[in-house]
């Protein structure tokens, strides 16, 4: 499956802090967001929500 570039509007301070957190822990911010979204979908699918 391909990759999709998106634009998001986020709280500036939260973004800055989380970006720093990812950098300090050798993580890619976009992959962390993607993982969060995937987990949310999986949890909701278990509850029967589509």
C-alpha positions as a Python dict, from the first residue, in 0.01 Angstrom:
ca = {
    (1, 'X'): (0, 0, 0),
    (2, 'X'): (124, 351, -79),
    (3, 'X'): (193, 645, 148),
    (4, 'X'): (-31, 954, 174),
    (5, 'X'): (93, 1301, 265),
    (6, 'X'): (-156, 1496, 478),
    (7, 'X'): (-173, 1832, 652),
    (8, 'X'): (-296, 1847, 1011),
    (9, 'X'): (-375, 2132, 1245),
    (10, 'X'): (-226, 2061, 1588),
    (11, 'X'): (-165, 2254, 1906),
    (12, 'X'): (178, 2410, 1855),
    (13, 'X'): (311, 2326, 2202),
    (14, 'X'): (193, 1966, 2193),
    (15, 'X'): (345, 1921, 1847),
    (16, 'X'): (676, 2075, 1954),
    (17, 'X'): (697, 1865, 2271),
    (18, 'X'): (602, 1541, 2097),
    (19, 'X'): (842, 1606, 1810),
    (20, 'X'): (1122, 1654, 2063),
    (21, 'X'): (1016, 1337, 2245),
    (22, 'X'): (1029, 1141, 1919),
    (23, 'X'): (1369, 1280, 1828),
    (24, 'X'): (1512, 1198, 2171),
    (25, 'X'): (1381, 842, 2144),
    (26, 'X'): (1482, 783, 1779),
    (27, 'X'): (1122, 760, 1662),
    (28, 'X'): (961, 891, 1346),
    (29, 'X'): (672, 1120, 1442),
    (30, 'X'): (455, 1031, 1142),
    (31, 'X'): (494, 658, 1215),
    (32, 'X'): (386, 715, 1574),
    (33, 'X'): (72, 897, 1455),
    (34, 'X'): (7, 617, 1207),
    (35, 'X'): (44, 354, 1482),
    (36, 'X'): (-196, 546, 1706),
    (37, 'X'): (-453, 564, 1425),
    (38, 'X'): (-418, 193, 1349),
    (39, 'X'): (-468, 98, 1715),
    (40, 'X'): (-776, 319, 1740),
    (41, 'X'): (-926, 151, 1434),
    (42, 'X'): (-847, -197, 1567),
    (43, 'X'): (-1003, -118, 1907),
    (44, 'X'): (-1316, 23, 1749),
    (45, 'X'): (-1350, -271, 1510),
    (46, 'X'): (-1343, -505, 1812),
    (47, 'X'): (-1637, -308, 1951),
    (48, 'X'): (-1826, -348, 1623),
    (49, 'X'): (-1778, 15, 1517),
    (50, 'X'): (-1692, 75, 1154),
}
